[in-house]
């Protein structure tokens, strides 16, 4: 699903849940819809301010919690003590994350063979896999 389509989907789901299409909420949704990977609330706030949007950090957190509660956004824990957020695509498409322990860079990756292996492991242990997170840590090419 394209980012713009996710933004439209999120707007529709927010309306269905009874939320007005306020400027701050719309700004957060639109910003997330343009990202290809997860961002922290602070990064989101800084990005909005850089675009000239006067949205307070408390509002950013409040909107993110609403979006997580509606399952429109995934909260991503990368083990650095800061939650990150990214769109939850309605079709279930997702990616995983590479994290550089030196500079903090976060890069998305997808691997169909890994997805098959995770499903196989869950199945052999009797699990019906609903969701999973894979975070690979190390040193990026720039920091090696």
C-alpha positions in Angstrom: 0.0 0.0 0.0 1.4 3.4 -1.0 2.1 5.9 1.8 -0.5 8.4 0.5 -3.0 5.5 0.6 -2.1 4.7 4.2 -2.6 8.3 5.1 -6.1 8.2 3.5 -6.8 4.9 5.2 -5.7 6.3 8.6 -7.9 9.4 8.1 -10.9 7.3 7.3 -10.3 5.0 10.4 -9.9 8.1 12.6 -13.2 9.5 11.3 -15.0 6.1 11.9 -13.6 6.1 15.5 -15.2 9.6 16.0 -12.1 11.7 15.8 -12.2 15.1 14.0 -9.8 15.6 11.2 -7.9 18.3 13.2 -4.8 20.0 11.9 -2.3 18.5 14.3 -3.7 14.9 13.9 -3.7 15.3 10.1 -0.1 16.7 10.2 1.1 13.7 12.2 -0.6 11.2 9.9 0.7 12.9 6.8 4.2 13.0 8.2 4.2 9.3 9.1 2.7 8.4 5.7 5.8 9.9 4.0 8.3 7.9 6.0 9.8 4.6 4.9 10.8 3.6 8.4 10.1 4.2 12.0 10.6 7.6 13.7 10.6 8.7 17.3 8.1 11.1 18.6 10.9 13.7 18.9 12.0 13.1 15.3 8.4 13.5 14.2 8.0 16.7 16.2 11.2 18.1 14.8 10.2 17.2 11.3 6.8 18.9 11.6 8.5 22.0 13.1 10.9 22.0 10.2 8.0 22.0 7.8 6.6 25.1 9.7 3.9 23.2 11.6 3.4 24.4 15.1 2.5 21.1 16.8 3.5 20.6 20.4 5.4 17.5 21.5 2.5 16.6 23.9 0.1 16.6 21.0 2.5 14.4 19.0 2.5 11.9 21.8 -1.2 12.0 22.2 -1.9 11.5 18.5 0.6 8.6 18.3 -1.1 6.9 21.3 -4.4 7.3 19.5 -3.0 5.8 16.3 -1.4 2.9 18.2 -4.7 2.3 20.0 -6.5 2.1 16.7 -3.8 -0.2 15.3 -3.0 2.3 12.6 0.6 2.6 13.9 3.1 0.1 15.2 5.2 1.0 18.3 8.7 -0.2 17.5 11.1 -0.9 20.4 14.7 -1.1 19.2 16.2 -1.4 22.7 17.6 2.1 22.9 15.0 3.3 25.5 13.1 5.4 22.9 9.9 4.1 21.3 9.6 4.6 17.5 6.5 4.6 15.4 5.6 3.6 11.8 2.4 3.0 9.8 0.7 -0.3 10.2 -0.3 -1.2 6.7 -3.7 -2.7 6.4 -2.5 -5.6 4.2 0.0 -6.7 6.8 3.1 -5.7 4.7 6.0 -4.9 7.0 9.7 -4.7 7.3 12.3 -5.3 10.0 15.2 -3.1 11.3 19.0 -3.0 11.2 20.3 -0.8 14.0 23.9 0.6 14.2 25.1 0.5 17.8 27.7 3.2 17.1 25.8 6.0 15.3 22.1 4.9 16.0 21.2 4.6 12.3 18.1 2.6 11.7 17.5 0.9 8.3 14.5 -1.1 7.2 14.9 -4.5 5.5 12.7 -7.2 4.1 13.6 -10.8 3.5 11.0 -13.3 2.2 13.2 -16.3 3.2 13.3 -14.9 6.8 9.5 -14.6 6.8 9.2 -18.2 5.7 11.7 -19.4 8.4 9.8 -17.5 11.1 6.5 -19.0 10.1 8.1 -22.5 9.9 9.6 -22.1 13.4 6.3 -20.9 14.9 4.4 -23.7 13.2 6.7 -26.5 14.4 6.1 -25.3 17.9 2.4 -25.1 17.5 2.1 -21.3 17.3 -0.2 -19.4 15.0 2.0 -16.4 14.2 0.2 -13.1 14.4 3.1 -10.7 14.5 6.8 -10.5 15.0 9.7 -8.1 15.3 13.2 -8.6 14.1 15.9 -6.2 15.0 19.5 -6.8 13.9 22.2 -4.9 15.8 25.7 -4.2 14.8 27.9 -1.6 13.0 26.8 0.0 9.8 29.1 0.3 6.8 30.0 4.0 7.7 31.0 3.0 11.3 32.9 -0.2 10.6 
